[in-house]
Amino acid sequence: MLVTVIDGHPASLAWLGGVAGHRVESLGVDNFGQTGTVADLFAHFGMDAQSIMRAVEAAAPGRPIRFRAG
């Protein structure tokens, strides 16, 4: 399983899983025009640290993932 993160459309990196037949969880910007701080926008689009950790945890069920505070 791959988790990809891009400051662009998530489909841009979705092809990576096809190289070796891996499942892919792609995170990125799926619509445009929002304004805010970088931190606010990353949280809005699910590209902040907590969202990335949730995607990784979903990709590896049953394994403990420690969430980083910050």
CHARMM internal coordinates of N, CA and C (Angstrom, degrees):
IC EDIT
DIST 1 N 1 CA 1.4548
DIST 1 CA 1 C 1.5162
ANGL 1 N 1 CA 1 C 108.52
DIST 1 C 2 N 1.3189
ANGL 1 CA 1 C 2 N 115.61
DIHE 1 N 1 CA 1 C 2 N 134.41
DIST 2 N 2 CA 1.4590
ANGL 1 C 2 N 2 CA 122.12
DIHE 1 CA 1 C 2 N 2 CA 176.69
DIST 2 CA 2 C 1.5194
ANGL 2 N 2 CA 2 C 109.43
DIHE 1 C 2 N 2 CA 2 C -113.96
DIST 2 C 3 N 1.3047
ANGL 2 CA 2 C 3 N 116.62
DIHE 2 N 2 CA 2 C 3 N 140.62
DIST 3 N 3 CA 1.4603
ANGL 2 C 3 N 3 CA 122.34
DIHE 2 CA 2 C 3 N 3 CA 171.07
DIST 3 CA 3 C 1.5205
ANGL 3 N 3 CA 3 C 105.30
DIHE 2 C 3 N 3 CA 3 C -115.90
DIST 3 C 4 N 1.3385
ANGL 3 CA 3 C 4 N 116.81
DIHE 3 N 3 CA 3 C 4 N 116.83
DIST 4 N 4 CA 1.4612
ANGL 3 C 4 N 4 CA 120.71
DIHE 3 CA 3 C 4 N 4 CA 179.50
DIST 4 CA 4 C 1.5229
ANGL 4 N 4 CA 4 C 109.45
DIHE 3 C 4 N 4 CA 4 C -109.67
DIST 4 C 5 N 1.3275
ANGL 4 CA 4 C 5 N 116.09
DIHE 4 N 4 CA 4 C 5 N 146.64
DIST 5 N 5 CA 1.4646
ANGL 4 C 5 N 5 CA 122.40
DIHE 4 CA 4 C 5 N 5 CA 178.58
DIST 5 CA 5 C 1.5209
ANGL 5 N 5 CA 5 C 107.21
DIHE 4 C 5 N 5 CA 5 C -133.94
DIST 5 C 6 N 1.3301
ANGL 5 CA 5 C 6 N 115.76
DIHE 5 N 5 CA 5 C 6 N 128.16
DIST 6 N 6 CA 1.4616
ANGL 5 C 6 N 6 CA 119.94
DIHE 5 CA 5 C 6 N 6 CA 178.97
DIST 6 CA 6 C 1.5229
ANGL 6 N 6 CA 6 C 109.09
DIHE 5 C 6 N 6 CA 6 C -142.66
DIST 6 C 7 N 1.3240
ANGL 6 CA 6 C 7 N 115.54
DIHE 6 N 6 CA 6 C 7 N 143.02
DIST 7 N 7 CA 1.4578
ANGL 6 C 7 N 7 CA 121.25
DIHE 6 CA 6 C 7 N 7 CA 174.89
DIST 7 CA 7 C 1.5301
ANGL 7 N 7 CA 7 C 107.39
DIHE 6 C 7 N 7 CA 7 C -84.78
DIST 7 C 8 N 1.3284
ANGL 7 CA 7 C 8 N 114.48
DIHE 7 N 7 CA 7 C 8 N 60.05
DIST 8 N 8 CA 1.4527
ANGL 7 C 8 N 8 CA 124.57
DIHE 7 CA 7 C 8 N 8 CA -177.45
DIST 8 CA 8 C 1.5182
ANGL 8 N 8 CA 8 C 107.00
DIHE 7 C 8 N 8 CA 8 C -170.93
DIST 8 C 9 N 1.3189
ANGL 8 CA 8 C 9 N 117.79
DIHE 8 N 8 CA 8 C 9 N -166.26
DIST 9 N 9 CA 1.4606
ANGL 8 C 9 N 9 CA 120.02
DIHE 8 CA 8 C 9 N 9 CA -177.87
DIST 9 CA 9 C 1.5279
ANGL 9 N 9 CA 9 C 110.47
DIHE 8 C 9 N 9 CA 9 C -69.96
DIST 9 C 10 N 1.3503
ANGL 9 CA 9 C 10 N 118.31
DIHE 9 N 9 CA 9 C 10 N 134.30
DIST 10 N 10 CA 1.4608
ANGL 9 C 10 N 10 CA 121.08
DIHE 9 CA 9 C 10 N 10 CA -176.77
DIST 10 CA 10 C 1.5325
ANGL 10 N 10 CA 10 C 113.86
DIHE 9 C 10 N 10 CA 10 C -61.14
DIST 10 C 11 N 1.3190
ANGL 10 CA 10 C 11 N 118.14
DIHE 10 N 10 CA 10 C 11 N -25.45
DIST 11 N 11 CA 1.4632
ANGL 10 C 11 N 11 CA 120.22
DIHE 10 CA 10 C 11 N 11 CA 179.48
DIST 11 CA 11 C 1.5262
ANGL 11 N 11 CA 11 C 111.82
DIHE 10 C 11 N 11 CA 11 C -67.43
DIST 11 C 12 N 1.3412
ANGL 11 CA 11 C 12 N 116.77
DIHE 11 N 11 CA 11 C 12 N -17.69
DIST 12 N 12 CA 1.4617
ANGL 11 C 12 N 12 CA 120.40
DIHE 11 CA 11 C 12 N 12 CA -179.62
DIST 12 CA 12 C 1.5230
ANGL 12 N 12 CA 12 C 112.28
DIHE 11 C 12 N 12 CA 12 C -60.00
DIST 12 C 13 N 1.3206
ANGL 12 CA 12 C 13 N 117.92
DIHE 12 N 12 CA 12 C 13 N -30.55
DIST 13 N 13 CA 1.4633
ANGL 12 C 13 N 13 CA 121.65
DIHE 12 CA 12 C 13 N 13 CA -179.18
DIST 13 CA 13 C 1.5177
ANGL 13 N 13 CA 13 C 113.00
DIHE 12 C 13 N 13 CA 13 C -112.61
DIST 13 C 14 N 1.3165
ANGL 13 CA 13 C 14 N 117.70
DIHE 13 N 13 CA 13 C 14 N -0.38
DIST 14 N 14 CA 1.4619
ANGL 13 C 14 N 14 CA 120.86
DIHE 13 CA 13 C 14 N 14 CA -177.38
DIST 14 CA 14 C 1.5252
ANGL 14 N 14 CA 14 C 112.47
DIHE 13 C 14 N 14 CA 14 C -63.50
DIST 14 C 15 N 1.3208
ANGL 14 CA 14 C 15 N 117.77
DIHE 14 N 14 CA 14 C 15 N -25.94
DIST 15 N 15 CA 1.4619
ANGL 14 C 15 N 15 CA 121.89
DIHE 14 CA 14 C 15 N 15 CA -179.12
DIST 15 CA 15 C 1.5249
ANGL 15 N 15 CA 15 C 112.52
DIHE 14 C 15 N 15 CA 15 C -66.05
DIST 15 C 16 N 1.3224
ANGL 15 CA 15 C 16 N 118.17
DIHE 15 N 15 CA 15 C 16 N -20.77
DIST 16 N 16 CA 1.4627
ANGL 15 C 16 N 16 CA 120.84
DIHE 15 CA 15 C 16 N 16 CA -176.98
DIST 16 CA 16 C 1.5258
ANGL 16 N 16 CA 16 C 112.83
DIHE 15 C 16 N 16 CA 16 C -57.28
DIST 16 C 17 N 1.3069
ANGL 16 CA 16 C 17 N 117.76
DIHE 16 N 16 CA 16 C 17 N -34.07
DIST 17 N 17 CA 1.4571
ANGL 16 C 17 N 17 CA 120.63
DIHE 16 CA 16 C 17 N 17 CA 179.50
DIST 17 CA 17 C 1.5111
ANGL 17 N 17 CA 17 C 112.61
DIHE 16 C 17 N 17 CA 17 C -66.68
DIST 17 C 18 N 1.3225
ANGL 17 CA 17 C 18 N 116.73
DIHE 17 N 17 CA 17 C 18 N -29.17
DIST 18 N 18 CA 1.4514
ANGL 17 C 18 N 18 CA 120.50
DIHE 17 CA 17 C 18 N 18 CA -179.47
DIST 18 CA 18 C 1.5182
ANGL 18 N 18 CA 18 C 113.68
DIHE 17 C 18 N 18 CA 18 C -68.81
DIST 18 C 19 N 1.3199
ANGL 18 CA 18 C 19 N 118.01
DIHE 18 N 18 CA 18 C 19 N -18.93
DIST 19 N 19 CA 1.4570
ANGL 18 C 19 N 19 CA 121.45
DIHE 18 CA 18 C 19 N 19 CA -178.31
DIST 19 CA 19 C 1.5240
ANGL 19 N 19 CA 19 C 110.20
DIHE 18 C 19 N 19 CA 19 C -60.95
DIST 19 C 20 N 1.3164
ANGL 19 CA 19 C 20 N 117.20
DIHE 19 N 19 CA 19 C 20 N -45.08
DIST 20 N 20 CA 1.4675
ANGL 19 C 20 N 20 CA 120.89
DIHE 19 CA 19 C 20 N 20 CA -178.82
DIST 20 CA 20 C 1.5279
ANGL 20 N 20 CA 20 C 111.95
DIHE 19 C 20 N 20 CA 20 C -123.78
DIST 20 C 21 N 1.3234
ANGL 20 CA 20 C 21 N 117.53
DIHE 20 N 20 CA 20 C 21 N 14.23
DIST 21 N 21 CA 1.4602
ANGL 20 C 21 N 21 CA 120.94
DIHE 20 CA 20 C 21 N 21 CA 177.29
DIST 21 CA 21 C 1.5129
ANGL 21 N 21 CA 21 C 115.26
DIHE 20 C 21 N 21 CA 21 C 76.23
DIST 21 C 22 N 1.3321
ANGL 21 CA 21 C 22 N 117.20
DIHE 21 N 21 CA 21 C 22 N 25.57
DIST 22 N 22 CA 1.4669
ANGL 21 C 22 N 22 CA 121.11
DIHE 21 CA 21 C 22 N 22 CA 179.26
DIST 22 CA 22 C 1.5238
ANGL 22 N 22 CA 22 C 110.66
DIHE 21 C 22 N 22 CA 22 C -84.99
DIST 22 C 23 N 1.3276
ANGL 22 CA 22 C 23 N 115.98
DIHE 22 N 22 CA 22 C 23 N 150.96
DIST 23 N 23 CA 1.4616
ANGL 22 C 23 N 23 CA 120.49
DIHE 22 CA 22 C 23 N 23 CA 169.87
DIST 23 CA 23 C 1.5227
ANGL 23 N 23 CA 23 C 107.39
DIHE 22 C 23 N 23 CA 23 C -72.68
DIST 23 C 24 N 1.3231
ANGL 23 CA 23 C 24 N 116.20
DIHE 23 N 23 CA 23 C 24 N 149.54
DIST 24 N 24 CA 1.4618
ANGL 23 C 24 N 24 CA 120.66
DIHE 23 CA 23 C 24 N 24 CA -178.04
DIST 24 CA 24 C 1.5194
ANGL 24 N 24 CA 24 C 109.72
DIHE 23 C 24 N 24 CA 24 C -130.22
DIST 24 C 25 N 1.2994
ANGL 24 CA 24 C 25 N 116.08
DIHE 24 N 24 CA 24 C 25 N 134.61
DIST 25 N 25 CA 1.4646
ANGL 24 C 25 N 25 CA 123.06
DIHE 24 CA 24 C 25 N 25 CA 169.13
DIST 25 CA 25 C 1.5223
ANGL 25 N 25 CA 25 C 105.63
DIHE 24 C 25 N 25 CA 25 C -110.79
DIST 25 C 26 N 1.3303
ANGL 25 CA 25 C 26 N 117.29
DIHE 25 N 25 CA 25 C 26 N 107.29
DIST 26 N 26 CA 1.4634
ANGL 25 C 26 N 26 CA 121.88
DIHE 25 CA 25 C 26 N 26 CA -175.51
DIST 26 CA 26 C 1.5174
ANGL 26 N 26 CA 26 C 110.34
DIHE 25 C 26 N 26 CA 26 C -100.95
DIST 26 C 27 N 1.3175
ANGL 26 CA 26 C 27 N 115.73
DIHE 26 N 26 CA 26 C 27 N 126.08
DIST 27 N 27 CA 1.4634
ANGL 26 C 27 N 27 CA 121.89
DIHE 26 CA 26 C 27 N 27 CA 177.53
DIST 27 CA 27 C 1.5200
ANGL 27 N 27 CA 27 C 108.17
DIHE 26 C 27 N 27 CA 27 C -111.49
DIST 27 C 28 N 1.3234
ANGL 27 CA 27 C 28 N 116.66
DIHE 27 N 27 CA 27 C 28 N 139.06
DIST 28 N 28 CA 1.4526
ANGL 27 C 28 N 28 CA 119.92
DIHE 27 CA 27 C 28 N 28 CA 179.14
DIST 28 CA 28 C 1.5094
ANGL 28 N 28 CA 28 C 112.08
DIHE 27 C 28 N 28 CA 28 C 174.68
DIST 28 C 29 N 1.2987
ANGL 28 CA 28 C 29 N 115.12
DIHE 28 N 28 CA 28 C 29 N -169.27
DIST 29 N 29 CA 1.4616
ANGL 28 C 29 N 29 CA 123.41
DIHE 28 CA 28 C 29 N 29 CA -176.21
DIST 29 CA 29 C 1.5264
ANGL 29 N 29 CA 29 C 108.62
DIHE 28 C 29 N 29 CA 29 C -88.92
DIST 29 C 30 N 1.3290
ANGL 29 CA 29 C 30 N 116.49
DIHE 29 N 29 CA 29 C 30 N 116.22
DIST 30 N 30 CA 1.4642
ANGL 29 C 30 N 30 CA 119.00
DIHE 29 CA 29 C 30 N 30 CA -178.15
DIST 30 CA 30 C 1.5253
ANGL 30 N 30 CA 30 C 113.43
DIHE 29 C 30 N 30 CA 30 C -104.67
DIST 30 C 31 N 1.3131
ANGL 30 CA 30 C 31 N 117.67
DIHE 30 N 30 CA 30 C 31 N -3.12
DIST 31 N 31 CA 1.4578
ANGL 30 C 31 N 31 CA 121.10
DIHE 30 CA 30 C 31 N 31 CA 170.87
DIST 31 CA 31 C 1.5216
ANGL 31 N 31 CA 31 C 107.82
DIHE 30 C 31 N 31 CA 31 C -152.67
DIST 31 C 32 N 1.3115
ANGL 31 CA 31 C 32 N 116.87
DIHE 31 N 31 CA 31 C 32 N 161.50
DIST 32 N 32 CA 1.4557
ANGL 31 C 32 N 32 CA 120.60
DIHE 31 CA 31 C 32 N 32 CA -170.81
DIST 32 CA 32 C 1.5217
ANGL 32 N 32 CA 32 C 111.16
DIHE 31 C 32 N 32 CA 32 C -126.51
DIST 32 C 33 N 1.3249
ANGL 32 CA 32 C 33 N 115.64
DIHE 32 N 32 CA 32 C 33 N 158.17
DIST 33 N 33 CA 1.4521
ANGL 32 C 33 N 33 CA 121.67
DIHE 32 CA 32 C 33 N 33 CA 175.86
DIST 33 CA 33 C 1.5187
ANGL 33 N 33 CA 33 C 114.01
DIHE 32 C 33 N 33 CA 33 C 116.54
DIST 33 C 34 N 1.3232
ANGL 33 CA 33 C 34 N 118.51
DIHE 33 N 33 CA 33 C 34 N -8.11
DIST 34 N 34 CA 1.4519
ANGL 33 C 34 N 34 CA 121.07
DIHE 33 CA 33 C 34 N 34 CA -179.58
DIST 34 CA 34 C 1.5362
ANGL 34 N 34 CA 34 C 109.70
DIHE 33 C 34 N 34 CA 34 C -74.19
DIST 34 C 35 N 1.3182
ANGL 34 CA 34 C 35 N 115.32
DIHE 34 N 34 CA 34 C 35 N 151.91
DIST 35 N 35 CA 1.4511
ANGL 34 C 35 N 35 CA 120.34
DIHE 34 CA 34 C 35 N 35 CA 176.74
DIST 35 CA 35 C 1.5182
ANGL 35 N 35 CA 35 C 109.00
DIHE 34 C 35 N 35 CA 35 C -126.17
DIST 35 C 36 N 1.3119
ANGL 35 CA 35 C 36 N 116.03
DIHE 35 N 35 CA 35 C 36 N 154.26
DIST 36 N 36 CA 1.4517
ANGL 35 C 36 N 36 CA 122.24
DIHE 35 CA 35 C 36 N 36 CA 178.99
DIST 36 CA 36 C 1.5081
ANGL 36 N 36 CA 36 C 110.11
DIHE 35 C 36 N 36 CA 36 C 156.62
DIST 36 C 37 N 1.3033
ANGL 36 CA 36 C 37 N 115.72
DIHE 36 N 36 CA 36 C 37 N -175.85
DIST 37 N 37 CA 1.4577
ANGL 36 C 37 N 37 CA 119.73
DIHE 36 CA 36 C 37 N 37 CA 176.28
DIST 37 CA 37 C 1.5260
ANGL 37 N 37 CA 37 C 108.96
DIHE 36 C 37 N 37 CA 37 C -72.11
DIST 37 C 38 N 1.3149
ANGL 37 CA 37 C 38 N 116.08
DIHE 37 N 37 CA 37 C 38 N 162.33
DIST 38 N 38 CA 1.4575
ANGL 37 C 38 N 38 CA 119.96
DIHE 37 CA 37 C 38 N 38 CA 178.78
DIST 38 CA 38 C 1.5236
ANGL 38 N 38 CA 38 C 110.06
DIHE 37 C 38 N 38 CA 38 C -58.45
DIST 38 C 39 N 1.3294
ANGL 38 CA 38 C 39 N 117.15
DIHE 38 N 38 CA 38 C 39 N -44.29
DIST 39 N 39 CA 1.4695
ANGL 38 C 39 N 39 CA 120.96
DIHE 38 CA 38 C 39 N 39 CA -179.96
DIST 39 CA 39 C 1.5276
ANGL 39 N 39 CA 39 C 111.33
DIHE 38 C 39 N 39 CA 39 C -61.33
DIST 39 C 40 N 1.3312
ANGL 39 CA 39 C 40 N 116.94
DIHE 39 N 39 CA 39 C 40 N -43.18
DIST 40 N 40 CA 1.4658
ANGL 39 C 40 N 40 CA 120.45
DIHE 39 CA 39 C 40 N 40 CA 179.35
DIST 40 CA 40 C 1.5256
ANGL 40 N 40 CA 40 C 111.72
DIHE 39 C 40 N 40 CA 40 C -64.82
DIST 40 C 41 N 1.3202
ANGL 40 CA 40 C 41 N 116.83
DIHE 40 N 40 CA 40 C 41 N -41.77
DIST 41 N 41 CA 1.4585
ANGL 40 C 41 N 41 CA 120.34
DIHE 40 CA 40 C 41 N 41 CA -179.17
DIST 41 CA 41 C 1.5271
ANGL 41 N 41 CA 41 C 111.44
DIHE 40 C 41 N 41 CA 41 C -69.01
DIST 41 C 42 N 1.3330
ANGL 41 CA 41 C 42 N 117.49
DIHE 41 N 41 CA 41 C 42 N -40.67
DIST 42 N 42 CA 1.4604
ANGL 41 C 42 N 42 CA 119.80
DIHE 41 CA 41 C 42 N 42 CA 177.37
DIST 42 CA 42 C 1.5208
ANGL 42 N 42 CA 42 C 110.46
DIHE 41 C 42 N 42 CA 42 C -62.32
DIST 42 C 43 N 1.3310
ANGL 42 CA 42 C 43 N 117.90
DIHE 42 N 42 CA 42 C 43 N -40.77
DIST 43 N 43 CA 1.4679
ANGL 42 C 43 N 43 CA 120.97
DIHE 42 CA 42 C 43 N 43 CA 177.59
DIST 43 CA 43 C 1.5312
ANGL 43 N 43 CA 43 C 110.13
DIHE 42 C 43 N 43 CA 43 C -65.75
DIST 43 C 44 N 1.3241
ANGL 43 CA 43 C 44 N 117.08
DIHE 43 N 43 CA 43 C 44 N -41.65
DIST 44 N 44 CA 1.4712
ANGL 43 C 44 N 44 CA 121.34
DIHE 43 CA 43 C 44 N 44 CA 179.89
DIST 44 CA 44 C 1.5289
ANGL 44 N 44 CA 44 C 111.63
DIHE 43 C 44 N 44 CA 44 C -59.55
DIST 44 C 45 N 1.3231
ANGL 44 CA 44 C 45 N 116.59
DIHE 44 N 44 CA 44 C 45 N -41.39
DIST 45 N 45 CA 1.4608
ANGL 44 C 45 N 45 CA 120.89
DIHE 44 CA 44 C 45 N 45 CA -177.18
DIST 45 CA 45 C 1.5350
ANGL 45 N 45 CA 45 C 113.24
DIHE 44 C 45 N 45 CA 45 C -92.47
DIST 45 C 46 N 1.3303
ANGL 45 CA 45 C 46 N 117.22
DIHE 45 N 45 CA 45 C 46 N 4.66
DIST 46 N 46 CA 1.4559
ANGL 45 C 46 N 46 CA 119.74
DIHE 45 CA 45 C 46 N 46 CA 177.66
DIST 46 CA 46 C 1.5159
ANGL 46 N 46 CA 46 C 113.83
DIHE 45 C 46 N 46 CA 46 C 72.70
DIST 46 C 47 N 1.3313
ANGL 46 CA 46 C 47 N 116.50
DIHE 46 N 46 CA 46 C 47 N 34.03
DIST 47 N 47 CA 1.4536
ANGL 46 C 47 N 47 CA 120.95
DIHE 46 CA 46 C 47 N 47 CA -179.82
DIST 47 CA 47 C 1.5250
ANGL 47 N 47 CA 47 C 111.73
DIHE 46 C 47 N 47 CA 47 C -116.20
DIST 47 C 48 N 1.3283
ANGL 47 CA 47 C 48 N 118.10
DIHE 47 N 47 CA 47 C 48 N 11.10
DIST 48 N 48 CA 1.4546
ANGL 47 C 48 N 48 CA 120.98
DIHE 47 CA 47 C 48 N 48 CA 177.04
DIST 48 CA 48 C 1.5283
ANGL 48 N 48 CA 48 C 109.27
DIHE 47 C 48 N 48 CA 48 C -81.59
DIST 48 C 49 N 1.3042
ANGL 48 CA 48 C 49 N 116.52
DIHE 48 N 48 CA 48 C 49 N 171.91
DIST 49 N 49 CA 1.4689
ANGL 48 C 49 N 49 CA 121.22
DIHE 48 CA 48 C 49 N 49 CA -175.14
DIST 49 CA 49 C 1.5274
ANGL 49 N 49 CA 49 C 112.23
DIHE 48 C 49 N 49 CA 49 C -58.03
DIST 49 C 50 N 1.3151
ANGL 49 CA 49 C 50 N 118.08
DIHE 49 N 49 CA 49 C 50 N -42.73
DIST 50 N 50 CA 1.4629
ANGL 49 C 50 N 50 CA 120.81
DIHE 49 CA 49 C 50 N 50 CA -178.49
DIST 50 CA 50 C 1.5304
ANGL 50 N 50 CA 50 C 111.30
DIHE 49 C 50 N 50 CA 50 C -66.16
DIST 50 C 51 N 1.3185
ANGL 50 CA 50 C 51 N 117.53
DIHE 50 N 50 CA 50 C 51 N -39.72
DIST 51 N 51 CA 1.4672
ANGL 50 C 51 N 51 CA 120.83
DIHE 50 CA 50 C 51 N 51 CA 178.99
DIST 51 CA 51 C 1.5256
ANGL 51 N 51 CA 51 C 111.14
DIHE 50 C 51 N 51 CA 51 C -66.90
DIST 51 C 52 N 1.3144
ANGL 51 CA 51 C 52 N 116.22
DIHE 51 N 51 CA 51 C 52 N -39.33
DIST 52 N 52 CA 1.4586
ANGL 51 C 52 N 52 CA 120.12
DIHE 51 CA 51 C 52 N 52 CA 177.64
DIST 52 CA 52 C 1.5184
ANGL 52 N 52 CA 52 C 109.93
DIHE 51 C 52 N 52 CA 52 C -64.39
DIST 52 C 53 N 1.3218
ANGL 52 CA 52 C 53 N 117.31
DIHE 52 N 52 CA 52 C 53 N -42.66
DIST 53 N 53 CA 1.4677
ANGL 52 C 53 N 53 CA 120.73
DIHE 52 CA 52 C 53 N 53 CA 178.93
DIST 53 CA 53 C 1.5274
ANGL 53 N 53 CA 53 C 110.80
DIHE 52 C 53 N 53 CA 53 C -64.01
DIST 53 C 54 N 1.3353
ANGL 53 CA 53 C 54 N 117.64
DIHE 53 N 53 CA 53 C 54 N -38.13
DIST 54 N 54 CA 1.4715
ANGL 53 C 54 N 54 CA 119.74
DIHE 53 CA 53 C 54 N 54 CA 176.98
DIST 54 CA 54 C 1.5263
ANGL 54 N 54 CA 54 C 110.72
DIHE 53 C 54 N 54 CA 54 C -63.96
DIST 54 C 55 N 1.3258
ANGL 54 CA 54 C 55 N 118.18
DIHE 54 N 54 CA 54 C 55 N -39.07
DIST 55 N 55 CA 1.4645
ANGL 54 C 55 N 55 CA 121.53
DIHE 54 CA 54 C 55 N 55 CA 178.62
DIST 55 CA 55 C 1.5259
ANGL 55 N 55 CA 55 C 110.32
DIHE 54 C 55 N 55 CA 55 C -65.68
DIST 55 C 56 N 1.3148
ANGL 55 CA 55 C 56 N 117.04
DIHE 55 N 55 CA 55 C 56 N -40.76
DIST 56 N 56 CA 1.4680
ANGL 55 C 56 N 56 CA 120.93
DIHE 55 CA 55 C 56 N 56 CA 178.08
DIST 56 CA 56 C 1.5225
ANGL 56 N 56 CA 56 C 109.97
DIHE 55 C 56 N 56 CA 56 C -65.83
DIST 56 C 57 N 1.3167
ANGL 56 CA 56 C 57 N 116.95
DIHE 56 N 56 CA 56 C 57 N -42.56
DIST 57 N 57 CA 1.4634
ANGL 56 C 57 N 57 CA 120.88
DIHE 56 CA 56 C 57 N 57 CA 179.69
DIST 57 CA 57 C 1.5294
ANGL 57 N 57 CA 57 C 110.30
DIHE 56 C 57 N 57 CA 57 C -63.06
DIST 57 C 58 N 1.3150
ANGL 57 CA 57 C 58 N 118.02
DIHE 57 N 57 CA 57 C 58 N -39.10
DIST 58 N 58 CA 1.4675
ANGL 57 C 58 N 58 CA 121.16
DIHE 57 CA 57 C 58 N 58 CA 178.22
DIST 58 CA 58 C 1.5243
ANGL 58 N 58 CA 58 C 110.86
DIHE 57 C 58 N 58 CA 58 C -67.31
DIST 58 C 59 N 1.3372
ANGL 58 CA 58 C 59 N 116.59
DIHE 58 N 58 CA 58 C 59 N -30.27
DIST 59 N 59 CA 1.4584
ANGL 58 C 59 N 59 CA 120.88
DIHE 58 CA 58 C 59 N 59 CA -179.91
DIST 59 CA 59 C 1.5207
ANGL 59 N 59 CA 59 C 112.26
DIHE 58 C 59 N 59 CA 59 C -75.85
DIST 59 C 60 N 1.3189
ANGL 59 CA 59 C 60 N 116.69
DIHE 59 N 59 CA 59 C 60 N -23.86
DIST 60 N 60 CA 1.4625
ANGL 59 C 60 N 60 CA 120.93
DIHE 59 CA 59 C 60 N 60 CA -176.92
DIST 60 CA 60 C 1.5267
ANGL 60 N 60 CA 60 C 109.76
DIHE 59 C 60 N 60 CA 60 C -127.05
DIST 60 C 61 N 1.3480
ANGL 60 CA 60 C 61 N 117.62
DIHE 60 N 60 CA 60 C 61 N 66.21
DIST 61 N 61 CA 1.4687
ANGL 60 C 61 N 61 CA 119.31
DIHE 60 CA 60 C 61 N 61 CA -176.94
DIST 61 CA 61 C 1.5254
ANGL 61 N 61 CA 61 C 111.36
DIHE 60 C 61 N 61 CA 61 C -63.27
DIST 61 C 62 N 1.3153
ANGL 61 CA 61 C 62 N 114.95
DIHE 61 N 61 CA 61 C 62 N 144.10
DIST 62 N 62 CA 1.4620
ANGL 61 C 62 N 62 CA 120.55
DIHE 61 CA 61 C 62 N 62 CA 177.78
DIST 62 CA 62 C 1.5105
ANGL 62 N 62 CA 62 C 113.70
DIHE 61 C 62 N 62 CA 62 C 90.82
DIST 62 C 63 N 1.3170
ANGL 62 CA 62 C 63 N 117.03
DIHE 62 N 62 CA 62 C 63 N -13.59
DIST 63 N 63 CA 1.4608
ANGL 62 C 63 N 63 CA 119.98
DIHE 62 CA 62 C 63 N 63 CA 178.22
DIST 63 CA 63 C 1.5200
ANGL 63 N 63 CA 63 C 108.32
DIHE 62 C 63 N 63 CA 63 C -101.07
DIST 63 C 64 N 1.3342
ANGL 63 CA 63 C 64 N 116.94
DIHE 63 N 63 CA 63 C 64 N 134.59
DIST 64 N 64 CA 1.4622
ANGL 63 C 64 N 64 CA 118.68
DIHE 63 CA 63 C 64 N 64 CA -178.40
DIST 64 CA 64 C 1.5287
ANGL 64 N 64 CA 64 C 111.46
DIHE 63 C 64 N 64 CA 64 C -71.30
DIST 64 C 65 N 1.3078
ANGL 64 CA 64 C 65 N 115.42
DIHE 64 N 64 CA 64 C 65 N 132.85
DIST 65 N 65 CA 1.4574
ANGL 64 C 65 N 65 CA 122.34
DIHE 64 CA 64 C 65 N 65 CA 176.44
DIST 65 CA 65 C 1.5213
ANGL 65 N 65 CA 65 C 107.16
DIHE 64 C 65 N 65 CA 65 C -119.42
DIST 65 C 66 N 1.3072
ANGL 65 CA 65 C 66 N 116.05
DIHE 65 N 65 CA 65 C 66 N 126.65
DIST 66 N 66 CA 1.4555
ANGL 65 C 66 N 66 CA 119.88
DIHE 65 CA 65 C 66 N 66 CA 178.13
DIST 66 CA 66 C 1.5179
ANGL 66 N 66 CA 66 C 108.78
DIHE 65 C 66 N 66 CA 66 C -89.54
DIST 66 C 67 N 1.3290
ANGL 66 CA 66 C 67 N 116.61
DIHE 66 N 66 CA 66 C 67 N 124.02
DIST 67 N 67 CA 1.4489
ANGL 66 C 67 N 67 CA 121.06
DIHE 66 CA 66 C 67 N 67 CA 178.21
DIST 67 CA 67 C 1.5296
ANGL 67 N 67 CA 67 C 108.51
DIHE 66 C 67 N 67 CA 67 C -80.16
DIST 67 C 68 N 1.2743
ANGL 67 CA 67 C 68 N 114.47
DIHE 67 N 67 CA 67 C 68 N 134.70
DIST 68 N 68 CA 1.4566
ANGL 67 C 68 N 68 CA 119.82
DIHE 67 CA 67 C 68 N 68 CA 179.50
DIST 68 CA 68 C 1.5239
ANGL 68 N 68 CA 68 C 109.25
DIHE 67 C 68 N 68 CA 68 C -89.79
DIST 68 C 69 N 1.3058
ANGL 68 CA 68 C 69 N 116.52
DIHE 68 N 68 CA 68 C 69 N 125.19
DIST 69 N 69 CA 1.4676
ANGL 68 C 69 N 69 CA 120.21
DIHE 68 CA 68 C 69 N 69 CA 178.46
DIST 69 CA 69 C 1.5157
ANGL 69 N 69 CA 69 C 108.48
DIHE 68 C 69 N 69 CA 69 C -78.19
DIST 69 C 70 N 1.3033
ANGL 69 CA 69 C 70 N 115.93
DIHE 69 N 69 CA 69 C 70 N 144.37
DIST 70 N 70 CA 1.4472
ANGL 69 C 70 N 70 CA 115.94
DIHE 69 CA 69 C 70 N 70 CA 176.12
DIST 70 CA 70 C 1.4169
ANGL 70 N 70 CA 70 C 111.64
DIHE 69 C 70 N 70 CA 70 C 157.69
END
COOR INIT
IC SEED 1 N 1 CA 1 C
IC BUILD
